[in-house]
Protein backbone atom coordinates (compact mmCIF):
# COMPACT_ATOMS: atom_id res chain seq x y z
CA UNK A 1 0.00 0.00 0.00
CA UNK A 2 1.09 3.60 -0.57
CA UNK A 3 0.36 6.93 1.09
CA UNK A 4 -1.81 7.97 -1.87
CA UNK A 5 -3.67 4.65 -1.64
CA UNK A 6 -4.41 5.28 2.03
CA UNK A 7 -5.56 8.80 1.22
CA UNK A 8 -8.03 7.47 -1.35
CA UNK A 9 -9.20 4.65 0.92
CA UNK A 10 -9.94 7.04 3.79
CA UNK A 11 -11.14 9.90 1.58
CA UNK A 12 -8.65 11.97 3.54
CA UNK A 13 -7.42 15.46 2.84
CA UNK A 14 -3.70 15.62 2.08
CA UNK A 15 -2.33 18.52 4.12
CA UNK A 16 1.16 17.91 2.75
CA UNK A 17 2.28 15.98 -0.29
CA UNK A 18 5.14 14.11 1.35
CA UNK A 19 5.98 11.23 -0.93
CA UNK A 20 2.60 10.14 -2.27
CA UNK A 21 3.89 6.86 -3.68
CA UNK A 22 5.93 5.96 -0.61
CA UNK A 23 5.26 2.45 0.67
CA UNK A 24 3.29 1.93 3.87
CA UNK A 25 4.05 -1.43 5.47
CA UNK A 26 2.40 -1.18 8.89
CA UNK A 27 0.11 0.97 11.01
CA UNK A 28 0.07 2.25 14.57
CA UNK A 29 -2.58 4.06 16.61
CA UNK A 30 -0.97 5.90 19.52
CA UNK A 31 -1.21 9.29 21.21
CA UNK A 32 1.67 8.85 23.68
CA UNK A 33 4.86 10.15 22.06
CA UNK A 34 7.28 7.96 24.03
CA UNK A 35 5.31 4.83 23.09
CA UNK A 36 5.19 5.92 19.46
CA UNK A 37 8.94 6.47 19.50
CA UNK A 38 9.57 3.05 21.05
CA UNK A 39 7.07 1.17 18.88
CA UNK A 40 7.23 3.11 15.65
CA UNK A 41 8.52 1.48 12.50
CA UNK A 42 9.96 2.72 9.24
CA UNK A 43 7.28 3.08 6.54
CA UNK A 44 4.39 3.02 9.01
CA UNK A 45 1.18 5.01 8.95
CA UNK A 46 0.74 6.64 12.35
CA UNK A 47 -2.79 7.52 13.44
CA UNK A 48 -2.78 10.12 16.22
CA UNK A 49 -4.54 13.22 17.49
CA UNK A 50 -1.15 14.63 18.53
CA UNK A 51 -0.61 17.36 15.97
CA UNK A 52 2.39 19.05 17.58
CA UNK A 53 5.91 19.65 16.34
CA UNK A 54 7.03 16.94 18.78
CA UNK A 55 4.76 14.39 17.09
CA UNK A 56 6.27 15.33 13.75
CA UNK A 57 9.75 14.86 15.21
CA UNK A 58 8.80 11.35 16.35
CA UNK A 59 7.46 10.60 12.86
CA UNK A 60 10.77 11.73 11.39
CA UNK A 61 12.86 9.73 13.87
CA UNK A 62 10.89 6.53 13.29
CA UNK A 63 10.84 6.93 9.51
CA UNK A 64 7.05 7.02 9.31
CA UNK A 65 5.53 7.31 5.85
CA UNK A 66 2.64 9.45 7.04
CA UNK A 67 0.72 10.92 9.92
CA UNK A 68 -3.04 10.46 9.86
CA UNK A 69 -5.13 12.79 11.99
CA UNK A 70 -8.66 11.56 12.82
CA UNK A 71 -11.85 13.58 13.27
CA UNK A 72 -10.58 16.46 11.14
CA UNK A 73 -7.70 17.35 13.47
CA UNK A 74 -5.26 19.62 11.68
CA UNK A 75 -1.84 20.82 12.86
CA UNK A 76 -0.68 24.40 13.11
CA UNK A 77 0.87 25.88 9.98
CA UNK A 78 4.41 25.62 11.41
CA UNK A 79 3.99 21.83 11.74
CA UNK A 80 2.67 21.54 8.20
CA UNK A 81 5.53 23.65 6.87
CA UNK A 82 8.11 21.50 8.66
CA UNK A 83 6.43 18.29 7.45
CA UNK A 84 6.80 19.57 3.88
CA UNK A 85 10.52 20.13 4.48
CA UNK A 86 10.88 16.63 5.94
CA UNK A 87 8.76 15.05 3.15
CA UNK A 88 6.32 13.53 5.67
CA UNK A 89 2.78 13.20 4.37
CA UNK A 90 0.02 14.46 6.65
CA UNK A 91 -3.52 13.24 6.05
CA UNK A 92 -6.67 14.46 7.83
CA UNK A 93 -9.71 12.18 7.89
CA UNK A 94 -13.18 12.97 9.21
CA UNK A 95 -13.66 9.57 10.85
CA UNK A 96 -12.49 8.31 14.25
CA UNK A 97 -9.10 6.69 14.86
CA UNK A 98 -10.96 3.41 15.47
CA UNK A 99 -12.66 3.59 12.07
CA UNK A 100 -9.41 4.52 10.31
CA UNK A 101 -7.56 1.61 11.95
CA UNK A 102 -10.35 -0.79 10.99
CA UNK A 103 -10.32 0.29 7.35
CA UNK A 104 -6.53 -0.01 7.15
CA UNK A 105 -6.61 -3.41 8.87
CA UNK A 106 -9.26 -4.64 6.43
CA UNK A 107 -7.02 -3.39 3.59
CA UNK A 108 -4.16 -5.58 4.86
CA UNK A 109 -2.06 -3.31 7.07
CA UNK A 110 -0.96 -4.74 10.39
CA UNK A 111 0.76 -3.37 13.46
CA UNK A 112 4.03 -5.20 12.98
CA UNK A 113 6.34 -5.43 10.03
CA UNK A 114 6.93 -9.10 9.18
TILUM-552853 format. One record per residue: y, x, z of N, C-alpha, C in turn. Coordinates in steps of 0.1 Angstrom, whole numbers, plus 5000, padded with zeros to 4 digits. Atoms other than C-alpha are relative to their C-alpha. Example, Ala and Ser with C-alpha at 12.3 -4.5 7.8 and 13.67 -1.06 7.14 Angstrom:
residues 2
498850095000495551235078501250095000498949915000498951375071501149925008
//
This chain:
residues 114
498850085000500050005000501250095000498749935001503650114994501149925008498950064993506950045011500549884992499550115009508049824981498949885001501150114999504649634984500249935013499850064987505349565020501249915000498850085001508849445012499849874993500350125008507549204986499149905009501050084992504649085009500849925011499350064989507049015038501349924996498750055005509948895016501250055008499049934992512049145035501250054992498849945006515549265028499950155002500049854999515649635021501450045004498749954996518549775041500350144996499949865006517950125028498950014989501049985010516050234997498850095005501149914995514150515014499350054987500949975011511250604991499249884997500750135002510150264977498650014997501449995004506950394963499250095010500749924990506050594994498849935005501350064994502450535007500249955014500150044986501950335039498549995003501449994997498650415055499649935013500350064987498850245089501349925005498950084995501050015110499950015015499850004985502350015146501049905004499050094994504149745166500350065014499749944987505949905195501550015002498649994997509349885212500350115010499749894990508950175237499950134992499949885008510150495221499150115003500949894997508050735240498549974996501450045005504850535231500050014985500049995014505950525195500050154995500049865003506550895195498650065002501449954997503050965211499049944990501050065008501250715189500349994985499650015014503150725156499250104991500749925010501550855125500850024987499449985013502751005092499649884991500250115010503150735065499649865007500250134994503050445090501249914997498950105000505050125089500249975015499850034985506650075124500949885001499450134998507549725134500650015014499349994987510149725162501349935000498750054999513249555175501050105004499149884997514649895185500750054988499249975012517449945160501050115002499149894996519050245176499850134992500149875006519750595163498750075006501249944994516950705188498749964993501250055007514450485171499950064986500149935013515350635137499650145002500449864998514950985152498550005002501550004998511350885163499349984987500650025013510650755129500050124991500049875007511751085114499050105005500949904994509751295139498649964997501450045002506551095133499750004985500350015014506951085095499849864995500250145004507050705093500549984986499650045014507350555058501249905001499050114999509450265070500149955014499850084988510950075099500149864996499950145003510549705099500549925012499450074989512849495120499749854998500350155001511649135128501249925004499050114996513648815133501450044995498649985006516548945111500850115008499349894993517349235135500550104989499549905009519649475117500750115008499449894992520849825129501550004997498649975003524449935131500150094987499849935012525950095100499750155001500349864998525650445114498550034999501549985001521850405117499649994986500450025014521550275082500550124992499649895007523650555069499250125002500949894996521550815087498649984993501350035007518350645074500050034985499849975014519650685039499950154998500149865001520151055045498650055002501449954997516651095059499049944991500950065010515150885031498949915008500950094992513550635057500449864996499750145004513250285044500149915012499850104990514550005066499949864994500250135005513249655060500449905012499750114990514549335078499349884996500750125003512249035079500449895009499550114992513048685092498949955009501150054991509648635109499850095012500249934988508348755142499250134998500849885001506749095149498549964999501450055000503448905155499649964986500350055013503648735121499950124990500049885009504549065103498750085002501249934998501649245119498849934995501150085005499248965110499950014985500049995014500348975074499650144995500449865004500049355071498550035003501449984996496649345089499149934989500750085010495449075064500050084987499949925012496649305036499350135000500849884999494449585049500550125008499549904991496749795071499449995014500550004986495349905104500850105008499249924990496650085135499750145000500449865000494850405130499750054986500349945013494650635100498550065001501449965000490950695092499950134992
//
